[in-house]
Amino acid sequence: MVSPLILSLKKQPNLYGSKIKILSPAKINLYLNITGKYPKGFHRIESIVERISLFDEISIEVKKSPQIIISSNVKSLETKANLCFKAASLIKKEEKIKEGFSIHLEKKIPMGSGLGGGSSNAASTILAIKHLFKLKLTRPQLYSLGKKLGSDVNFFLSQSQFALLKGRGEEVTELKINRKFSHFIIWPNIHISTKKVYQASRVKLTNFFNNVKILRYALKRNDASLIEKNIFNALEKRAIIVCKDLLKVKSFLGKLDMFSAMTGSGSAFYTFGQLRDKRNIKTSINLHKLVPTRWTVFKAHTF
């Protein structure tokens, strides 16, 4: 079965010149709690994530030369620190691939937004190379690669629509939720440091596990009211302390009578489900025209 992420594939007999174009989707955190700390300072989390229809695109061409060349519409990403480059280097080393790659990243997911763009880029690069070379990598082998690249990479490698993440985010349990939800994604053009937000977070060992169970139940039942009551992000208040402009975003959306929550460590916010007016009637709204011009609004759904 061909992955729905793959947009195009052109293979050559000797692999040189073979090309693949693959989607790299974003995610939102419907639930994110910090449950502890590891000895080296990393946080232990529990999170329910949803893959959404906001994408970067990655194009890869196999080259005879062993080098990896990275290009992007965002020039600052044309470095070895790019997660596409790191992912390609890792799988090349682990699978003893002699060929090199020309990789182009078309960036559309805002950076520093909490939407998981970098982790998704790493995962999609691995999946694309796996497909190009017909690598028989098992799920545990893929997760072993993903764990070396970043916390959310394994979620995107799972190709799940919904999942429960634990540990540092690398422990993935797919959730069978046969629903598609609608969202507005609001990015206020603020780049926020994940490290600073986590450093500002105080670990409270309060048990929120029941909230996770209730949210899973609500998602399966498509109970909008119950979903909104149990959406939770332990980092939201801390992110607002780190960057007070985020409070303006939250307040602005609240004045529009919109339920909103921050994803990840910020700075993007999302709405959930069909928007309703004050009479609780479904309504259509052009949010792009209502928000400040420097903000970016995306319309997305479960993918």
C-alpha positions in Angstrom: 0.0 0.0 0.0 1.4 3.4 -1.1 1.6 6.0 1.7 -0.9 8.9 1.2 2.1 11.1 2.0 3.8 10.3 -1.3 2.9 12.8 -4.0 5.0 11.5 -6.9 7.6 8.8 -7.5 9.9 8.2 -10.4 12.4 5.3 -10.2 15.4 4.7 -12.5 16.8 1.1 -13.1 20.1 1.9 -11.3 18.5 4.3 -8.8 20.6 7.3 -9.9 18.2 10.1 -10.8 15.3 8.4 -9.0 13.0 11.1 -7.5 10.3 11.2 -4.8 8.1 14.0 -3.5 6.5 13.5 -0.1 4.3 15.5 2.2 5.5 16.4 5.6 2.4 17.1 7.8 2.0 19.2 10.9 0.5 18.2 14.2 -1.4 19.7 17.1 -1.4 18.6 20.8 -4.9 18.1 22.1 -3.5 17.2 25.4 0.0 17.8 26.8 1.1 17.2 30.4 4.5 17.1 32.1 4.6 14.0 34.4 8.2 14.2 35.5 11.8 14.8 34.7 14.6 12.5 33.6 18.1 12.7 35.3 19.6 14.8 32.5 16.9 17.4 32.7 14.6 16.2 29.9 10.9 16.3 30.7 8.7 13.2 30.8 5.4 14.0 29.0 2.1 12.5 28.2 0.3 13.8 25.1 -2.5 13.1 22.6 -1.5 14.4 19.2 -3.5 14.8 15.9 -1.9 14.9 12.5 -3.4 17.7 10.4 -3.6 18.8 6.7 -1.0 21.5 6.9 2.1 20.4 5.0 5.7 21.1 4.1 6.8 19.3 0.9 10.1 17.4 0.5 11.7 16.4 -2.9 14.5 13.9 -2.9 16.7 12.9 -5.9 19.2 10.0 -5.6 22.7 11.0 -6.7 25.8 9.0 -7.6 28.0 11.3 -5.6 27.8 10.3 -1.8 27.2 13.9 -0.7 23.9 15.2 0.7 22.8 18.6 -0.6 20.0 20.5 1.0 18.1 23.4 -0.5 15.0 25.2 0.7 12.7 28.2 0.0 13.9 29.3 3.5 17.6 30.0 3.0 18.4 29.8 6.7 17.5 26.1 6.6 20.2 25.2 4.0 22.6 23.9 6.7 23.6 20.6 8.2 21.5 21.4 11.2 18.4 20.9 9.0 16.5 17.8 10.2 16.1 16.6 6.6 19.9 16.6 6.3 20.3 14.9 9.7 17.7 12.2 8.9 19.2 11.4 5.5 22.7 11.3 7.0 21.5 8.9 9.8 19.6 6.4 7.5 22.5 6.6 5.0 24.9 5.6 7.7 22.7 3.0 9.4 21.7 1.3 6.2 25.1 1.6 4.5 23.7 3.5 1.6 26.5 4.6 -0.8 24.5 7.0 -2.9 23.9 10.6 -2.0 20.8 12.8 -2.1 19.7 16.2 -3.4 16.9 17.3 -1.0 14.7 20.3 -1.4 12.4 21.4 1.5 9.5 23.6 0.6 8.6 25.1 4.0 5.0 26.1 4.7 4.7 25.0 8.4 5.8 28.0 10.5 9.0 27.5 12.5 8.9 27.9 16.2 5.2 27.4 16.3 4.7 24.1 18.1 3.3 22.4 15.0 6.1 19.8 14.8 7.4 20.9 11.3 11.0 19.9 12.0 10.2 16.5 13.4 7.8 15.8 10.6 10.5 16.8 8.1 12.9 14.2 9.6 10.2 11.5 9.5 9.1 12.2 6.0 12.8 12.1 4.8 13.3 8.7 6.4 10.0 7.4 4.9 10.9 8.7 1.5 14.4 7.1 1.4 12.9 3.9 2.8 10.5 3.8 -0.1 13.1 4.7 -2.7 15.5 2.0 -1.7 12.8 -0.5 -0.7 14.3 -0.8 2.8 12.6 -3.5 4.9 12.7 -1.5 8.1 10.3 -2.7 10.9 8.4 -0.3 13.1 10.8 -0.8 16.0 13.8 -0.1 13.7 12.1 3.1 12.4 11.4 4.2 15.9 15.1 3.6 16.8 16.1 6.0 14.1 13.4 8.5 15.1 14.4 8.5 18.7 17.9 9.7 17.7 16.4 12.7 15.8 13.8 14.2 18.1 10.9 13.8 20.4 8.0 13.9 18.0 9.7 12.1 15.1 8.2 8.7 15.9 4.7 10.0 15.9 5.1 11.1 12.2 6.9 7.8 11.4 3.9 5.9 12.7 1.7 7.7 10.1 -1.1 7.7 12.6 -3.9 10.3 12.6 -4.0 10.2 16.4 -1.6 8.9 19.0 -0.8 8.9 22.7 2.8 9.9 23.3 4.8 9.2 26.5 8.4 9.4 27.7 10.1 12.2 25.9 7.5 11.8 23.1 9.2 8.8 21.5 6.8 6.2 22.9 3.9 6.0 20.5 0.5 4.3 20.9 -1.8 4.7 17.9 -5.3 5.7 18.8 -8.2 4.3 16.7 -10.4 7.4 16.3 -12.4 7.2 13.2 -13.3 10.9 13.1 -12.1 13.9 11.2 -12.1 17.3 12.9 -11.9 20.8 11.5 -9.5 23.5 12.8 -8.3 27.0 12.3 -4.5 27.3 13.0 -3.5 30.8 14.1 0.1 31.6 14.0 0.9 35.2 15.4 4.3 35.4 13.6 6.1 34.8 16.9 9.0 32.4 17.1 9.3 30.9 20.6 12.1 28.8 22.1 10.9 25.4 23.2 13.8 25.2 25.6 12.9 28.4 27.4 9.2 27.3 27.7 10.2 24.0 29.3 12.7 25.6 31.5 10.0 27.9 32.8 7.7 24.9 33.5 7.2 23.6 37.0 6.7 19.8 37.1 3.5 19.0 39.0 3.0 15.3 39.6 -0.8 15.7 39.7 -2.4 12.7 38.0 -4.2 13.8 34.9 -4.6 10.2 33.5 -8.4 10.3 33.8 -8.4 13.4 31.6 -6.6 11.4 28.9 -9.2 8.6 29.1 -12.1 11.1 29.0 -10.6 12.9 26.0 -10.1 9.7 24.1 -13.7 8.8 24.8 -14.9 12.3 23.7 -12.9 12.1 20.5 -14.3 8.8 19.6 -17.9 10.0 20.3 -17.3 13.4 18.6 -18.6 15.1 21.7 -17.4 18.7 21.0 -18.3 20.0 24.5 -16.5 17.2 26.3 -13.5 17.5 24.0 -13.1 21.2 24.7 -13.4 20.6 28.5 -10.6 18.1 28.4 -8.2 19.7 25.9 -5.2 20.6 28.1 -1.7 22.0 27.6 0.5 22.3 30.7 2.9 24.5 28.7 0.4 27.2 27.7 0.6 29.3 30.8 4.4 29.1 30.9 4.7 30.0 27.3 2.6 33.1 28.0 5.0 34.0 30.9 8.0 33.6 28.4 6.2 35.6 25.7 3.4 37.9 27.0 2.2 38.6 23.4 0.7 35.1 23.4 -1.9 36.3 25.9 -3.0 38.9 23.3 -3.7 36.0 20.9 -5.6 34.0 23.4 -7.7 37.1 24.5 -8.3 38.1 20.9 -9.8 34.7 20.0 -11.8 34.7 23.2 -13.4 38.0 22.2 -14.5 36.3 19.0 -16.2 33.6 21.2 -13.8 31.0 19.9 -12.4 28.1 21.9 -8.7 28.0 21.4 -5.7 26.2 22.8 -2.0 26.4 22.2 -0.2 23.5 20.5 3.1 22.2 21.9 5.4 24.8 23.4 3.8 27.5 21.1 3.3 29.9 19.5 0.5 28.6 17.3 -3.1 28.3 18.6 -5.9 26.2 17.1 -9.7 26.1 17.2 -11.6 22.9 17.4 -14.5 21.7 15.3 -17.3 23.6 13.7 -17.5 27.3 14.8 -20.8 28.4 16.4 -22.4 31.7 17.0 -23.9 32.8 20.4 -27.1 31.0 19.6 -25.1 27.7 19.2 -25.7 27.6 15.5 -23.0 26.4 13.1 -21.5 29.4 11.3 -19.0 30.2 8.6 -16.4 32.7 9.3 -13.5 34.3 7.4 -11.0 34.4 10.2 -8.3 35.7 7.9 -10.1 39.1 7.7 -10.6 39.4 11.4 -7.1 38.8 12.8 -4.2 41.3 12.7 -2.5 41.3 9.3 0.8 40.0 10.6 -0.9 36.8 11.8 -1.2 33.8 9.5 -4.4 31.7 9.5 -4.5 28.1 8.1 -7.7 26.0 7.7 -6.9 22.4 8.4 -8.5 19.1 9.3 -7.4 15.6 10.6 -5.2 14.0 8.1 
